[in-house]
Amino acid sequence: MSSARLEARVIGRVQGVGYRWWVRRRAEELGLTGWVMNESDERSVRVVAEGPADRLDVLERHLRRGPDGARVDEVEATRSAASGSHAAFEIHRP
């Protein structure tokens, strides 16, 4: 199965509520690679994930829901070809 890339900006109450750790767990469960990082605006999180398109669909649905304590107002998502440059799914620091 060919790999694709999901780039998403999740906006809402997504910082300080464990959102990055929650995304990492979901991505690892799905066998995806990439990263998640808080944005400097203190109200959004950036996600880059690569893997099979159907698994990225599942992750995107998770991103729109978020963990308990989070409030997702908007998800801006785009798809492209995978770069293949990620070995695991990591939490990056801004």
C-alpha positions in Angstrom: 0.0 0.0 0.0 1.4 3.4 -0.9 2.1 6.1 1.6 0.6 9.5 1.8 1.2 12.6 3.9 -1.3 14.5 6.1 -0.4 18.0 7.2 -2.9 19.5 9.7 -3.3 22.6 11.9 -5.7 21.9 14.7 -7.1 25.1 16.3 -9.0 25.4 19.6 -8.1 24.5 23.2 -5.5 22.0 22.2 -2.5 23.2 24.2 -2.0 22.3 27.9 -4.6 19.5 27.7 -2.3 16.5 26.6 -3.3 16.8 23.0 0.2 16.2 21.6 0.7 13.1 23.7 -2.8 11.9 22.7 -2.0 12.4 19.0 1.2 10.5 19.3 -0.5 7.5 20.9 -3.2 7.5 18.1 -0.5 7.8 15.4 1.6 5.0 16.9 -1.5 2.7 17.2 -2.1 3.3 13.5 1.5 2.6 12.6 2.1 6.2 11.3 5.3 8.2 11.3 5.7 12.0 11.6 5.4 14.5 14.4 3.2 16.8 16.4 4.1 20.3 17.8 2.5 23.2 19.6 2.4 26.4 17.5 3.6 29.6 19.1 0.1 31.2 18.9 -0.8 29.1 22.0 -4.1 28.0 20.3 -3.1 25.5 17.7 -1.1 22.3 17.1 0.7 21.3 13.9 0.6 17.6 12.8 2.5 15.9 10.0 1.8 12.2 9.6 2.7 9.7 6.9 1.4 6.3 6.1 -1.4 4.5 4.3 -4.2 6.9 3.2 -6.9 4.9 5.0 -5.0 5.2 8.3 -4.5 8.9 7.8 -8.2 9.2 7.4 -8.7 7.6 10.8 -6.1 9.9 12.3 -7.8 13.0 10.8 -11.1 11.9 12.4 -9.3 11.6 15.7 -7.7 15.1 15.3 -11.2 16.5 14.8 -12.5 15.0 18.0 -9.4 15.3 20.3 -9.0 14.0 23.8 -11.1 14.7 26.9 -10.4 18.3 28.0 -9.6 19.6 24.5 -11.9 21.6 22.3 -11.3 21.4 18.6 -12.7 24.4 16.7 -11.2 23.8 13.3 -8.8 21.5 11.5 -7.0 22.7 8.4 -5.8 19.6 6.6 -4.0 18.9 3.3 -2.7 15.7 1.7 0.3 15.1 -0.5 2.8 12.4 -1.3 4.8 11.0 1.6 8.4 12.1 2.0 9.5 8.9 3.7 11.8 11.0 6.0 10.3 9.9 9.3 11.3 6.8 11.2 8.8 7.1 14.1 6.1 9.5 15.4 7.6 12.2 17.6 6.6 15.2 19.7 8.6 18.2 18.6 9.2 21.3 20.7 8.5 24.7 19.2 
